[in-house]
């Protein structure tokens, strides 16, 4: 058995990964005794001679129970149409909005307008109909009225969250910000301190760009130590907040 690439090395579609007897999992094609990458991604060799490639890009595919951040794109009498960065538009019914709404008597545009963001959960999805969102299942859900929302590659979300939420907890604790990450690749960042918010945006961009590399957590910790000591290894000037919900001060 032979392996031709290193663990976490970037590979392209068609690249030869290995020859011999292996078990192919995500994004690995089998051609006789050859194993080749099917996508642009990070190669992984796991215990049991398991070959896998983590895609660096790809759409978000909804799953029931996912926490997502959606953007309102259209409004009907009793529901909002939401962009959740998936191949399917989602629906948020007025009956699943935190405020009590009577769709017959109330104009639901009073509660959410086109371009507004909502933090919610995928309540129903089976690919035979649009995903149904619910913003009543947790007190943390509802319309986003402050902070900034930025978009990242959905495939990088697990690295941004970290194992058991470790990366987000690190940023929240060390910067004193409040970050919520949607499984669909929208990230909501809140802080009254604009500098800390800008640093949070920059670090999330750094994690997104370097998600496939080793030693990332150590580099983020080093950055945070430097920031808290009054110096920064990388400038936070010109950090662009890609979306600013209404009400941001």
N, C-alpha and C positions, 0 to 999 in steps of 0.2 A: 504494500500500500504506500502511496506517495501523496504528499500534500505540497502544493506549489505556491501557496500564499500564506502569509502570517495571520495570526489571530488579530481581528479588528483592522486588517488592511482593507483599503478601499478597492473595490472591484467593479468592473463594468459588465454589461450584458455580454455573454459569450465567453468571458474569461474562464480558463481552465482552473478549477479549484483543486481537484484531486483525482487520483486514479486508484482503483482497487475496490475493496468492499467497505462501503460506508453507508450510513443512513442519511438520506436527504430529507431536509425539512423545508422551512420557508424559503421560497425564491431560489431554489436549487434544482436544476434540470439534470436528469440522468440519461446518458447516451452510451449504452453498453457499460463499460467499466469507467467511463469518464463522468465527472460531475462539473457542471458549468453554472455560472451565475446567470440568473434570468433578469436581474435588475442592477441598477447602480446602487451600491450599498456597502455595508461593512461586513466582512466575512467573519464568521464565528465557528470555531471548532469546540464542540461541547463534549462532556463526558459520554462515553459509549460510542465514540467515533461518529458523532452526529454533526452534519454539515448544515449551516444555515447562513443566510445573508439578510441582514436588516436593511430594508430599503431606506434610502435617504429622502425619497420623495414619494408621495402617493396620497390619494384622497382619503378623507375620513369616512369610514363605514360605520353607521350608527349601530349601537347595541343597547338593548333595554337596560336601564339603570345607569347609563353613562351620564356624567355631569357635563353639560355643554353650555356654551354662550352663543346665542343666536342673534342675528340682526334682522329687524323687521323690514321686509321688502314689499309687502302688500297687506291690505286690510279689507276684510269682508264684514258682513253684518255681525257674525258671531265668532270670528277668529282672526288671528294674525298669521300670515305666511312668513316663515323664518328661513333665512340663509344660515345653515349650520356647516357650510364648507364641505358638504357631502354631495354625491351624485343625485340626491333627492332633496327637494325642499321639504321643510318640516312645517307642521301646523301647531299653533298654540291656541286651543279653544278658550273662549272667554271664561268658561266654567273652570278652567285650570289656571287662572290668574289669581294672585294672592288677594286682591280686592274683590268684594262681592259685586258682581256685575249682572244686570238684567239686559241681555242683548236686544230685547224688544224695545225697552224704554231708554237705555243708555247708549250714547254714541261712544263706542269703544276707543275711538281715536283720542278721547280725553285721557286715556290711560297709557297708550303707546302709539307713537307715530312712526312713519317710515324712517328708517335710519337709527331708531333706538335699539339698544341692546338689552337682552334679558338673560339672566342666569337661571337655568332650568335643568330638568332631567328628562331623558328619553324614556317615556312611559310605555310606549307601544311601537313596535316596528317588526314587520315580517317580510319586507320587500314586495309585498303585494299592494301596499298603499303607503302614502307618505308617513314618515315618523310623526308621532304625536308627542308633544312636549307637555310637561306638567311643572308649573312653578309653585305648587302648593305643598310639595312633599317634604320640604325642609324650610326652616326659618331663614336660611341663608339665600334661598332663591328669591327671584323677583327682578324688577327692572333695575338697570344700572344707571344711577343718577350722578355718580361722582367717579373720580379717578380716570384712568385711561385704559383703553382696550387695544392690544396689539395682536397681530396675526403671526403665527409661526407655523412651520411645517408640522402637520399632524403626526408624522412619523417620529418627530423629535420630542413629543410630549412626554413619553415615559422618562426620558433623561432629564427633562426640565423638572418633572415632579420628583424624581429620585426614588430610591428604594424606600418603600413605606413613607413616602413624602419627605424624605430627608433633605433633598435639595431646596425645595420650596421653604421648608422649615428653617433651613440655614439662612436663606435670604431674608425671610420675615424677621427672624430673631436679630440678625446682625445689622440690618438696615432700619428696623422699626417700621416696616411697610406691611401691607396686607395684600397677598397675591392669591388669586384663585385661577386655576388652570383648567380650562375646558378640554375634555378629551378630543374635541374637534379642532384644537389648535388656536383658539382665541384665549388670550391671557389678560385678566383684569387686575390692574395694579392700583392700589389706593395708598395715598400718603399726602399729608398737608405740606410736607417738605418737598419742594420741587426738585432739589438737588438729589435727594435720596430716591425719588421716583425716577429721575433720569438715570441714576446708577443702576437701579433695578432693571430698567429697560435695557441698558447696555449689557448687563450680566446675562439677562435672558437671551439676548442676541448672541452673546459669546457661547452660551451653553448650546444654543441651536446650531451654531456653526461648527462647534467642536464636539458634538455629541458622540461621534464615532471614535474619539481618541481616548487614550489612557491618561490617567492622572488629572482628569478634568476637575474633580472635586478639590484636589489640592491647589490647583491654580485659582479656583474661585475663592477658596479660603485665603490665599495669599493676597488676592486683589482686595478682599474685604478688610484684611488686617491693615493694608496700606491706606485704604480709604479712611478707616477709623483713626489712623495715626496722622491724618492730615495730608497724605500724599497719595497719588494714584498712579499705578503702573501704566494705565492707559487713560487718555483724556475722555471725560464725559461730555465735552462740549460738542455741539451739533448733533446730539442724540435726538432723533425724530420720533415723536409719539405719533404712531400711525393713525390713531383715532382718538378723538376726545369727546366722550358723550356729553350731551347737554347738561349743564349744571356744574361743570368743572370750573374751579376757581383758580 
